[in-house]
Amino acid sequence: MTDSSGHAGSGTTPDPGVAGKFRGPRWSWLRVTGSVGPLGIAIAVLWLSVIVLLPLAALTVSSFEDGWSGFWDAVTAPSALDSLRITVGVSVVVAVLNVVMGTLIAWVLVRDEFPGKGIVNALIDLPFALPTIVASIVLLSLYGPNSPIDIHLNATQPGLVVALAFVTLPFVVRSVQPVLIEVDKEVEQAALSLGASNWITFRRIVLPTLAPAIISGGGLAFARAIGEYGSVVLIGGNIPRETQMTSQYIQQQIEVDRPINAAAVSVALLAISFASLLVLRLLAERTARKEEAAR
């Protein structure tokens, strides 16, 4: 349809230049793809906001009620720094320990057959279902002052390591196990047939494939350990500057009516946990891309 001058009227096809502005890369982030559609995404974001984001925002606001100086003083108090040092140090040891032992256990469960394998496989998930305070009671009975095996770990940092290793082991095993099941055994057999040792085959063929899952499992184990309370409350002894975890220090601040200090240290602990998970996630994704490119 044209006007008297021969030009297209306003009711015809829209200007492709204008339409192109909304189809270009600048607006590509607005596109919604997938099976759930915009409604499903909106519900997921709303639920995440109510359950996670709003409580964290409220905690952060509470931690700054005395201003930045009050927040900094609470976080850098000697007792707070000592608890953070102990918590991070013990959590790193636990994460490394479970990366090694969790990978080994996952390997045994996938590659080996033995009597009672199903029971062992089920026991891996027990820390998920067992109240962590029960774990602390059991460990105190086993390694406490009246230890039946004469091993006394109560009120020591090794006792903290044992308790945290118990509750974080499933994260590594369950992260590595499904990936190990999908590993192509023919490539391993080919390497072995060409004269490669078991260790070289594992290090150069299997380990690169498992690396993203191992890193993710180790990160989850670290994050769980850094905020754990129940499993260490009895066996740890809660000795300031020796075995006091940050979660116990936070509870202590609440008991002495210092909720702002407790909130400030909680935010610091949250920041450490989030930063470690973010770095490990990026590292796992980078490792996965390298492995995919190598194929």
N, C-alpha and C positions, 0 to 999 in steps of 0.2 A: 504494500500500500504506500503510495507516494502522494506528496502534496503538489500544488500547482507548479512549483519550481522544479519538480522532478526529484526532490530529495526524499529519503525515507522518512515516514512519519514516526512520532514518538511511540506508537503502539506496536511497532514491529520488533524484530530480534534485538535483544540488548547489545550494547556495545561490547565486543569481545575483549577490548582492552580493560574495561571495568571489571568484567567477569573474571578475567585472568588474574586480577589482583587477589581474588579470594580463592583462586585455585593454585596459586604459586607457593613456593617453599615457605614464605613468611606465615602463611595460614595453615601449613600442613599439621602443626601441632594441635589444631582444633579437630582434626579428623578422628572419629571414633570407629575402631574396627574390633572385631571379635564376635563372640556368640551372645554375650549378655546385653550388649547395647548400652546406651546412655543411662537408662534407668538402673541397670545392674551396677554400673560403675558408680552412680550417685549413691546408691544404698551402701556399697562397700566403703566409699570415702566417708559417708556419714557415720557408719559404725566405727570405723577406725578413729574418727575424730572424737566421738563420744567416749570410747574405751581407752584410747591411748593419748591423743593429742591434747585434749582438754585437761585431763589430770596432770600431764607434764607441764602444760602452760601454767596451771594453778600453782604447781610446786615451784616453778621458776619465779613466778611473781612473789610468792611467799619468801623465797630466799633473798630477795632484794628489798625487803621491807625496811631495812636499815641502811639502804643505799649500797653503792659499790664498795665503799670502805668497810661497811659492816660485813658484806659478803666475803670480801678478801680476808678480813681478820678471822672470820669463822673457818675459812678453808685452810688458811696458813697457820692456824694455831698448832703448836708443837704436837699436842696429842692427836689432832686430826691428821697432820702430815705423817705421823708415825703409823697410824692405823691404815692410811692409804698406802704407805710403803709396804707394810706387811701384807695387805690385801693383794696389791698388784704383784708383788714378788711371789707369794704363794700361788696365786692364780696362774702365773706364767709357768711355774714349775709343774703344776697340775696339768695345764694344757699340753705341755711338751710330753709329759709322761703318758697322758692318755692318747696323744697322737701316735706314739710308738706302740703302746699296748693295745689300743683300740684297733689300729690297723692290723696288728698281729691276730687279734681275736676275730676280726672280720674275715681275715684270710683263712683261718682255721674253720670257721663256720661255713664258708663257701667252698673251699677246696678239699677239705678232709671229711671223711666219714668215720664215726666212732659211736659206741653205745651211749645213749643219753644226749645225743646232739640236740634233739628237740627241746629237752629240758633246759640245756645251757642257753639255747637261743631265746627261750622264754624268760630266763633269769636276767638277760641283758636289760629288759625293759622294767625290771622290778624297781629300780630307783625312781622311775617316772610315777609309779603308783604308790610307793611307800612314803608315808609322811617323813620328812627329813629329820624331825625330832626323834623319831623311832630309830633312824640310822645313828644318831648321836648317842642314844641310850645303848644300842648294841655295841657300838665302837668303844664306849666308855667301859662297858662290862668286859670287853675283850682286851682292851689296852689300858685300862685304868689302874688305880692303885692296887686293886685285888685281881689283877690279870691272871687267868688260869694258865697262860703260856709264859708268864713272867716277862712280858714285854710292856713297858710302861711309857705310853706316848701322851697321856693326858697333860694338858697345860704346856704343850710343846708345839713348835711349828711343824715338825713331822706328823704330829697328830692331825693338824689342820690339813696337811697334804693328803693323808689317808682319807679323811672324811670327805674332802672335796673331790678326790678321785672317784670315790664311790658314787656320788650323785651326778658326775659329769661324764662318766664312761660311755653311757648309751649314745651321747651326741656324736661321738666319733665313729663308733661301731655302725650305727644306723645311717650315717652319711656315706661311709665307705662301702658297706655291704652291697647295696644295689648296683653301684658302679662296677664293683669287682665281678658281680654276676654277669654283667654285659661285656666284660673284657674278652676279646677274641683270643681264644687259647691257641688257635692255629699259628698265630704270629709267634707266640712263645715257643711252641714246638719247633717252628722253623729255626728260630734263633738257637735253640738247644741242639738241633741237628747239625747246625753249622759250627758247633764247637764252643758256643758261649756258655759260661758257667751260670748256675742258678742266680747268683748275685748280680752278674752283669745283665742277665735277662730281666730281672726284677727292676734294676736301677734304670735301664735304658728303654724298656718297653712298657712294663706294667706301671712303674711309679709315675711317669709323666701323665698317664691316663688317670691315675688315682689322685694326683696332686690337687686339683680343684676341690674334690670331695674332702680330702684330708685337711686342707686349709679351712674350708667352711666348717667342718666338724670341730677342729681345734679352736676356731673363733667362737663358736657357740659354747664350747666347754669353758673357755676363758670368761665369756660374758656371764655364764651361769655361776661360775666360781666367784667372780668379783662381787656379786650381789647376794651370795648365799648366807643364810642365817641359821636355819634350823639344825643342820648337820654339824655345825661347829659350836653351838651354844653350850654344850656340856663338855665335850672332849677338849675344846680349845682353852677353857679356863677363863677367857675374857680378862687376861692380864694386860693392863695398859702398857703400851710400848714393847710388848713381847709377843703376845698372842691375840691381842684384841683386833678383830676384823672391823672394817669400816661399818658394816651393818650393825654390829654390836655397839660401836661408838655412837651411831645415830640414835639407837634406842636409848643409850645412856643420856644423850642430850635432851631427849624428850622427857625422860624421867626426872631430870633436874630443871625442867621447865625452861628449856632453851629451844623452842621449836624453830626459830629462825636459823639458828646454827645448824640444827638437824637438817633443815631444808637446803641450806647452802652446801653442806657436805654431800647431801643426796644428789644435788645437781652436778657437783664435781664428779661424783662416782658415775652418774649417768653419762656425762661428757666423755669420760675415759672409756666406758663400755661402748658407746656409740662410735667413737673415733676408731677404736680397735676393730669393731665389726665392719666399719666402712672400708678401712685399709685392707683388711683381709678379704673382703668381698671383691674389691677392685683387683687385688692380687690373684684371687682365684679366677676371675673372669679373664685376666690377662694370660694366665697360665693355660686356661681352656682355649683361648684364641690361638696361642702358639701351638698347642697340640693339634688343633684343627687344621692350622696352616701346614703343619709338618706332614699331615696325611695327604 
